[in-house]
Amino acid sequence: MAIHKILIVDDSPTERYYLSDILVRHGFAVSTAENGEEALAKIKLDKPELILMDVVMPGANGFQVTRSIVRDPALADVPVIICSSKNQETDRIWGMRQGARAYLVKPVDPAELLAHIAALG
């Protein structure tokens, strides 16, 4: 199944715009959330086919939100790609251990992002 609906979770309006712009130009339907709590509410209302997750956000961080998505049987089939400014190898490993399918460092390279999405679809 090809991925079409993508949810971007990031507290930075600039990052949300940057990622939305890339995805919309490539034909994806994009929705956004500013934090983990808003993301979980939106996911339950309209389940996306992919989630791009920031790590550093107010409230629950991206690692915690990713873990709760992966552990929820109704949502476990939705892949999560973490997009974070945290570029340490330990952060990447921890993100993958939480259930993320990929870990991209900001600023996200558009070609790399699209390649990861294509690999998941």
C-alpha angles and dihedrals in degrees: 000000000000117000115244110148114064129180117206114204112193134129091216115089088202093055092045090052093045094051094040091052093053093047098043090050087056094051102262124140106233133197126175141212128192097213145007096268092052089046093054091049092050093045091056092049098045114009112219124213092227136016125208105203130197116208107209107061137133113270115006112017124230093260091056094046092047090051093051091049093049093047094050108092091211092055104029092101092061109096119225124208113193114220108189143157087221101102104175118121089234089058091051092049092047091049091052090047089056088059104267115150093213140004118216125185120225133279082054114218107234094218092049092048093049091047091054091048091049090049090054094046 
